[in-house]
């Protein structure tokens, strides 16, 4: 029984670590691929909002910060609403951007 809990604990840790990214690397990727729309500090670019006729959430907001890493990564890689997938960010680069977004809180 104890061994089963150890295996479950290790599996949970491995799953959590699979989305752990490098926030410093993520900042560089964010600045290249995301900053023009989402702003340097995570607050949306008003010109982009107006042009696209959409209201973008501030990435520092509790609503965004409570989104799971896996779901944020999916948004980056697959897009959401009017946001297109970010083709230059996938795999570990997307993990890194998610890690950076989580530091904005």
N, C-alpha and C positions, 0 to 999 in steps of 0.2 A: 504494500500500500504506500509506504514512504517513497519507494522507488518510482511509483506511478506519479506522485505529486512532484517529484524532482524532474521527471521527464516533461510533465505539463508545464512546469515553471520554466524550464530551459526552452521549450517550444514557444512559450509566450514571449520570453525575452528575445529570442531570435526574430520573431515576427515584429516586435517593436523596433528592433535594431535595423530591420530591413528598410525602414523609412527614415532612419536617422541620417541626416545629411550634414554637410559642412556649410555652416552659415556664412563664413567668410567667402568661400567659393560661390555660394549662392548669391551673395550681394553683387559680385562681379557679373554673374549671369543675369540677375534681375536688372542691373543697370543697362545691360545690352538689349535685353528682350522685353522688359516689362515697364521700365521707368517712363517711357514716352506716353503711355496710357494711364498707368497707375501712380505716377509721380514718384519722386525720390523718397518721400516719407510714407508712401502707401495711400496717400489721399489722391483721389482721381483727378486727372487733368480735366478741368472744366470745358476746354475746347473740344476734347474728344467726346465727353458726355453730350454736349450740345450737338455736335456733328452726327453722332450715332443715335441721338434721341433716346438716351438710356441713362439711368442713374446707377453709378457704380458705387459699391460699398467701399468705405475706407478700410484698407487692409489691417489697420490697427484696431478696428472695432471689435467688441466682444463677439458679435455675430460671426465674423470671419475667423477670429482667433479660436473659437470653440469648434470649428470644422476640423475633422480628423485630418491627419497628415495624408492618409491614403486618398481621401476625397479631394483635398487641395491638389494633390499630384494629378489626380484624374482630370480636374478642371484645367490644369496647365497643359496636360498632354492631349486632351480631347476637346477642350473648349466648353463653353456653357453660355446659353443665350446667344447674344450677338458676339461674344468673345470667341474668336477662332482658336483652334489648337495652336500652341506655340511649337512649331516644328523643330526649332533649334534646341528645345529643351525636352529631353526624354531620359529615362533611366536615372542614373545618379545625378545628372545635372538638374533634373526636376526635383529630386530629393533635396538637393542643395538649396534650390530656390524656396522650397517649402520651409526648410530650416531657417532661412533668412526671413521669410514672411513672419514666422513665429517669433522672431526677435523684435519685430516692430511694435509689439504690445507695450 
